[in-house]
Amino acid sequence: MPTYAVELEGLTKVYQAAGNAEEKRALSSVDLKIPRGSIFGLLGPNGAGKSTLINILAGLVNKTSGSATIWGHDIVDEMRPARMSIGVVPQELNFDPFFTPLELLELQAGLYGVPKSERRSEEILDVMGLTDKAKTYTRSLSGGMKRRLMVGKAMVHSPPVLVLDEPTAGVDIELRQQLWAYVRELNKRGTTILLTTHYLEEAEELCDEIAIINHGQVIACDTTQALLARIESKTLTLTLGEDLDSLPGSFTAFHVEQKSARELTFTYKSDDGQLAEILKATHNAGLSILDLTTDQGDLEDIFLQLTRGAHNAAA
C-alpha cells in the first residue's frame, strides 16, 4: 500500500485566455503529500485554486504540467485505476429527484463497472442511516439525508480516497455534527479523507493535517497542532473585584485594554513569561482577581495571518 494516498509534484494549471487577455494561473507548482489514512484539510479563500486541484484529481480538468498520483496511480498514465481510487462528494446535490436512494446507488455502481454480485448498495444505505428510505424518492429526503446520500454515492466503488468538497456548506449545526460523525467513522474504516471547508473550526476539529492554498500556491502545510503552535500571542482576561477608574502605572509595561470597570484584557507572547509578571503587577497594584481566562487563538487566526501575509507579499 502507498505511503501517501495522494501525491502532487509541481502540479500546475494555466487557463489560456482569448485574444490579448492575460492567461490565468490557477495552480502554480503545487507540491502536496496526503498521508494514507489521514483526514487532510485543504483550506483557502475563494479563487485560491482548491476546486481546480480537486477537479484535476477527479479527471474533470486537465493539468498543464507536473504530476499527480492517487493511491500510487498516475492520473494520466494510469487513468482508470486512479479514478477508481477516488470518490468525490461535490457541494451541489447532483442526482435525479425521481430516483430512490437504492436505485441511485445501483446506477452509480453500474457506471463504475461494479458487478452486481459485488455491489454494496444496501450496506452503504445502512451505514449512512438511510435503510428506511431506500425506496423513497430522493426528492422527499431531508437536507441531511441528501448529504448523506451524496457521500454514499461516492463510496459505491469502495475508493480508498474520498474528497469532501464543502460538505456542510449551508447546513445547520446539528446536521454538521452528524456529518462530522460520519466522516470520522469512514476514516476509522480506513478511508483517507480530503476535506475542503470554509468552516475553520470544522478543519480544526477533524483534520490531522492541513494545507492552506492561496493564489494557486501552497503557503502552509503541517499538522493541525503545529499550525496552531504558530500563533505568537495569547490573551489574558482578568475580572477584578473592584472598579478601576484608570489603569495603574504598573501596567504600562504591558499591552492592556480596559474592557469595562472591572475587566482587563492583556495581550502577550506565549513564550516570553509575561503571564507571571502580569499577575504579579496586578497583586502589587492591590487588585483582587475574581476570575481569569486565557485564549491562544485558533485556526482562523493562522489562516488570516498567512493569507494576508501572502497577499501583501504578492502586492
C-alpha positions in Angstrom: 0.0 0.0 0.0 1.3 3.5 -0.8 2.6 5.7 2.0 0.7 8.7 0.5 -2.9 8.4 -0.6 -2.4 11.5 -2.9 0.9 12.9 -4.0 1.3 16.0 -6.1 4.6 17.3 -7.6 4.9 20.6 -9.4 1.2 20.5 -10.3 0.3 23.5 -12.5 -2.8 24.6 -14.3 -2.8 27.6 -16.6 -6.0 28.6 -18.4 -5.2 30.2 -21.7 -7.0 33.4 -22.4 -8.6 34.5 -25.6 -7.3 37.4 -27.6 -4.8 39.7 -25.8 -6.0 38.9 -22.3 -3.6 37.5 -19.8 -3.5 33.8 -19.1 -4.8 32.7 -15.7 -2.6 30.6 -13.5 -5.0 28.6 -11.2 -2.3 26.4 -9.7 1.5 27.1 -9.6 3.9 24.2 -8.9 1.9 22.7 -6.1 3.7 20.0 -4.1 1.5 18.1 -1.7 1.6 14.7 0.1 -1.5 13.4 1.8 -0.7 10.5 4.1 -2.7 7.3 3.8 -5.4 7.0 6.5 -5.5 10.7 7.4 -8.2 13.4 7.4 -6.5 16.1 5.4 -7.8 19.6 5.2 -7.4 21.8 2.2 -8.2 25.4 3.0 -8.1 28.7 1.1 -10.1 31.8 0.2 -12.4 31.8 -2.8 -10.5 31.6 -6.0 -7.4 30.1 -4.3 -7.3 27.0 -6.5 -9.0 24.4 -4.3 -11.7 23.5 -6.9 -9.1 23.3 -9.7 -7.0 20.9 -7.7 -9.9 18.7 -6.9 -11.2 18.7 -10.4 -7.8 17.6 -11.7 -7.8 14.7 -9.3 -11.3 13.8 -10.3 -10.4 13.9 -14.0 -12.6 16.8 -14.8 -9.8 19.2 -15.6 -6.5 18.5 -17.4 -3.3 19.6 -15.7 -0.9 21.9 -17.6 2.2 20.3 -16.1 3.5 18.4 -13.1 2.3 15.1 -11.8 -0.4 13.7 -9.6 -0.9 10.2 -8.2 -3.9 8.7 -6.4 -3.2 5.6 -4.3 0.1 5.2 -6.3 -1.6 5.6 -9.7 -0.6 8.4 -12.0 -3.8 10.3 -13.1 -2.7 10.3 -16.7 -0.6 7.2 -17.3 -2.9 5.1 -15.1 -6.1 7.0 -15.5 -8.6 4.2 -14.9 -7.2 2.8 -11.7 -6.5 6.4 -10.5 -10.2 7.3 -10.9 -11.3 4.1 -9.3 -9.3 5.0 -6.3 -11.1 8.3 -5.6 -14.7 9.3 -4.8 -15.8 12.9 -4.8 -18.6 14.5 -2.9 -19.3 17.9 -4.5 -21.1 20.8 -2.9 -24.1 20.6 -5.2 -26.7 17.9 -4.9 -26.5 16.2 -8.3 -28.9 13.3 -8.5 -32.3 12.7 -10.2 -35.1 13.6 -7.7 -37.2 10.8 -9.1 -34.7 8.0 -8.3 -34.9 6.2 -5.0 -31.6 6.0 -2.9 -31.3 2.3 -3.7 -31.8 2.9 -7.5 -29.3 5.8 -7.4 -26.6 3.7 -5.8 -27.2 0.8 -8.1 -26.9 3.1 -11.1 -23.7 4.7 -9.8 -22.2 1.3 -9.1 -23.1 0.2 -12.7 -21.4 3.3 -14.1 -18.2 2.3 -12.3 -18.5 -1.3 -13.6 -19.1 -2.9 -10.2 -20.5 -6.4 -10.8 -24.0 -6.9 -9.3 -22.6 -9.6 -7.0 -20.1 -7.2 -5.6 -22.4 -4.2 -5.1 -22.9 -2.9 -1.5 -25.9 -0.6 -2.0 -27.9 -1.9 0.9 -24.8 -1.9 3.2 -24.0 1.7 2.2 -27.5 2.8 2.9 -27.3 1.1 6.3 -24.0 2.9 7.1 -25.5 6.2 6.0 -28.6 5.7 8.1 -30.9 5.6 5.1 -32.2 2.0 5.1 -35.8 3.0 5.9 -35.6 5.5 2.9 -34.2 3.0 0.4 -37.3 3.0 -1.8 -38.4 6.6 -1.2 -37.9 9.2 -3.9 -34.8 11.3 -3.2 -36.8 14.5 -3.7 -38.6 13.8 -0.4 -35.5 13.3 1.7 -34.4 16.0 4.2 -31.3 18.1 3.5 -29.2 15.9 5.9 -30.4 12.7 4.3 -29.5 14.1 0.8 -26.0 15.0 2.0 -25.5 11.5 3.4 -26.7 10.0 0.2 -24.1 12.0 -1.7 -21.4 10.5 0.5 -22.9 7.0 -0.1 -23.0 7.7 -3.9 -19.2 8.5 -3.8 -18.5 5.2 -2.0 -20.2 2.7 -4.3 -16.9 1.6 -5.8 -15.1 1.4 -2.4 -12.5 4.1 -3.2 -9.6 4.4 -0.6 -9.7 8.2 -1.0 -12.8 10.3 -0.5 -12.9 14.0 -1.3 -15.5 16.1 0.5 -15.9 19.5 -1.1 -17.6 21.8 1.4 -19.8 19.0 2.7 -21.5 21.2 5.4 -22.0 24.4 3.4 -25.4 25.9 4.2 -26.4 23.2 6.7 -27.4 23.7 10.3 -25.2 23.0 13.3 -27.0 19.7 14.2 -26.6 18.3 10.7 -23.0 19.5 10.6 -22.3 17.5 13.8 -23.9 14.4 12.2 -21.8 14.7 9.1 -18.7 15.1 11.2 -19.6 11.8 12.9 -19.9 10.0 9.5 -16.6 11.4 8.4 -14.8 10.1 11.5 -16.5 6.7 11.1 -15.4 6.4 7.4 -11.9 7.4 8.4 -11.8 4.7 11.1 -12.8 2.2 8.5 -9.6 3.1 6.6 -10.7 5.7 4.1 -8.4 8.7 3.5 -10.4 11.9 3.6 -9.5 15.1 1.7 -11.7 17.9 3.1 -12.2 21.4 1.8 -14.2 23.7 4.0 -14.8 27.4 4.8 -15.7 26.5 8.4 -12.3 26.7 10.0 -13.5 25.2 13.3 -14.5 22.2 11.2 -11.0 21.7 9.9 -9.5 22.3 13.4 -11.9 19.7 14.9 -11.5 17.0 12.2 -8.2 17.2 10.4 -4.9 15.6 11.2 -3.0 17.8 8.7 -3.9 21.0 6.9 -2.6 22.7 3.8 -3.5 26.3 3.1 -3.6 27.4 -0.5 -3.7 31.0 -1.8 -3.3 32.3 -5.3 -2.6 28.8 -6.6 0.3 28.1 -4.2 0.6 26.1 -1.0 1.6 28.7 1.6 1.5 26.3 4.6 1.3 22.6 5.1 1.7 21.0 8.5 -0.1 19.1 11.3 -3.0 20.9 12.8 -1.3 21.2 16.1 1.9 22.5 14.6 -0.1 25.2 12.7 -1.9 26.2 15.9 1.5 26.4 17.6 2.5 29.2 15.2 0.2 31.6 17.0 2.6 34.0 18.7 0.2 35.8 21.0 -2.2 34.9 23.8 -4.8 36.9 25.6 -5.4 37.0 29.3 -8.8 38.4 30.6 -9.0 39.4 34.3 -12.2 40.1 36.1 -11.4 42.3 39.1 -13.0 42.5 42.5 -13.2 46.3 42.4 -13.9 49.1 39.9 -11.0 50.8 38.1 -11.2 54.5 37.1 -7.9 54.3 35.3 -5.1 51.8 34.7 -2.4 51.5 37.5 1.1 52.7 36.5 2.5 49.2 37.0 0.6 48.1 33.9 2.4 50.4 31.5 4.9 47.7 30.6 2.1 45.5 29.1 -0.3 45.7 26.2 -3.5 46.0 28.1 -7.0 47.2 27.2 -9.7 48.1 29.8 -13.0 46.5 28.6 -15.1 47.7 31.5 -14.7 49.0 35.0 -13.7 45.5 36.2 -12.4 43.7 33.1 -8.9 44.0 31.7 -7.5 42.1 28.6 -3.8 41.6 28.3 -2.1 40.5 25.0 1.3 38.9 25.3 3.6 36.4 23.6 3.1 32.9 24.8 6.8 32.2 25.3 8.1 35.3 27.0 7.0 34.6 30.5 4.8 37.7 30.8 1.9 35.8 32.4 3.6 35.6 35.8 4.6 39.3 35.5 1.1 40.4 34.8 -0.3 38.6 37.8 2.4 40.0 40.0 1.7 43.5 38.8 -2.0 43.0 39.5 -1.2 41.9 43.0 1.2 44.8 43.6 -1.4 47.3 42.5 -3.6 46.0 45.3 -6.2 44.5 43.0 -8.1 41.3 43.6 -8.9 38.8 40.8 -12.3 37.2 40.8 -11.8 35.3 37.5 -9.3 34.9 34.7 -9.4 33.3 31.3 -6.7 32.7 28.6 -7.1 32.3 24.9 -4.4 31.3 22.4 -6.4 31.9 19.3 -7.5 29.3 16.8 -7.0 28.2 13.2 -8.9 31.3 11.9 -6.1 33.5 13.3 -3.4 31.4 11.5 -5.5 31.4 8.3 -5.9 35.2 8.3 -2.2 35.7 9.2 -0.9 33.5 6.4 -3.3 34.6 3.6 -2.9 38.3 4.5 0.9 37.8 4.5 0.8 36.1 1.1 -1.4 38.9 -0.3 0.9 41.6 1.0 3.9 39.8 -0.5 2.2 39.5 -3.8 1.3 43.2 -3.8 
